[in-house]
Amino acid sequence: MPTYQYQREDGTQFEVFQKISEPALEVCPATGQRVLRVISGGGGVIYKGSGWYVTDYKNGGSSAKPATKEAATSTEGTPSPAPAPATSACATGACGHNHN
């Protein structure tokens, strides 16, 4: 059931649990003041369980396939070794330019 936030005429606010189908309150049940429903940014999303995958809603709801042995031994995606230092004419000072 959603939680709605209301603001009283005096500026104070309160929250009420209401069904979506219920009409918005017009009067505070505690004080009798007129109220307006406050529009908020919405509630936070709570993820529970083992998670979800991008493929969960593709292809008729099939979930992601587990990794295969081949994929586990693949070198794809591993960083390559750092390149060797530059040995160009400028890097070695043999170019004749003044690099100071």
C-alpha positions as CSV (number, residue, x, y, z in Angstrom):
1,M,0.0,0.0,0.0
2,P,1.5,3.4,-1.0
3,T,2.4,6.1,1.5
4,Y,1.2,9.5,0.7
5,Q,2.5,12.7,2.1
6,Y,0.1,15.6,2.9
7,Q,0.7,19.2,4.0
8,R,-1.6,21.0,6.4
9,E,-2.6,24.7,6.1
10,D,-0.1,25.5,8.8
11,G,2.8,24.0,6.7
12,T,3.3,20.8,8.8
13,Q,3.4,17.5,7.0
14,F,2.2,14.0,7.7
15,E,2.1,10.6,6.0
16,V,-0.9,8.3,5.4
17,F,-1.0,4.7,4.1
18,Q,-3.8,4.6,1.5
19,K,-4.9,2.3,-1.3
20,I,-4.3,3.7,-4.7
21,S,-8.0,3.6,-5.4
22,E,-8.8,5.8,-2.4
23,P,-9.4,9.5,-3.0
24,A,-6.9,12.0,-1.7
25,L,-7.6,13.4,1.7
26,E,-9.0,16.9,1.9
27,V,-9.0,17.3,5.7
28,C,-6.4,16.2,8.2
29,P,-7.9,13.4,10.3
30,A,-6.0,14.6,13.4
31,T,-6.4,18.4,13.3
32,G,-9.3,19.0,10.9
33,Q,-7.2,21.4,8.8
34,R,-7.4,21.4,5.0
35,V,-4.6,19.5,3.4
36,L,-2.9,19.1,0.0
37,R,-1.2,16.0,-1.2
38,V,2.6,16.6,-1.7
39,I,4.0,15.3,-4.9
40,S,7.4,13.7,-4.2
41,G,10.1,12.2,-6.2
42,G,8.9,8.7,-5.4
43,G,10.2,5.9,-3.2
44,G,13.5,4.2,-3.5
45,V,13.8,0.9,-5.4
46,I,14.6,-2.1,-3.3
47,Y,16.3,-5.0,-4.9
48,K,15.9,-8.4,-3.2
49,G,17.1,-11.8,-4.1
50,S,20.0,-12.9,-6.2
51,G,19.6,-10.1,-8.7
52,W,18.4,-9.8,-12.3
53,Y,20.0,-9.7,-15.7
54,V,19.5,-7.6,-18.8
55,T,18.2,-10.7,-20.5
56,D,15.5,-11.3,-18.0
57,Y,12.8,-9.7,-20.1
58,K,14.1,-10.7,-23.5
59,N,13.2,-13.8,-25.4
60,G,10.1,-14.6,-23.5
61,G,11.5,-14.1,-20.0
62,S,14.4,-16.5,-20.1
63,S,17.1,-15.6,-17.6
64,A,20.8,-15.3,-18.3
65,K,22.7,-18.5,-19.0
66,P,25.4,-19.5,-16.6
67,A,29.0,-19.1,-17.8
68,T,30.5,-22.0,-19.7
69,K,33.9,-23.6,-19.1
70,E,35.2,-22.1,-22.3
71,A,34.1,-18.6,-21.2
72,A,35.8,-19.0,-17.9
73,T,39.2,-19.9,-19.5
74,S,39.0,-17.2,-22.2
75,T,41.5,-14.4,-22.1
76,E,39.1,-12.0,-23.7
77,G,38.6,-8.9,-21.5
78,T,41.9,-9.3,-19.6
79,P,44.2,-6.3,-19.7
80,S,47.1,-6.6,-22.1
81,P,50.6,-5.9,-20.8
82,A,51.8,-2.3,-20.8
83,P,53.4,-1.2,-24.1
84,A,57.2,-0.9,-24.3
85,P,58.7,2.5,-23.7
86,A,58.9,4.7,-26.8
87,T,62.2,4.5,-28.6
88,S,61.5,7.1,-31.3
89,A,64.1,9.6,-32.4
90,C,62.5,12.3,-30.2
91,A,62.3,10.0,-27.2
92,T,66.0,9.1,-27.4
93,G,67.1,12.7,-28.2
94,A,68.4,11.7,-31.6
95,C,65.9,13.9,-33.5
96,G,67.9,17.1,-33.2
97,H,65.0,19.1,-31.6
98,N,65.6,21.0,-28.4
99,H,63.2,19.3,-25.8
100,N,64.2,21.3,-22.7
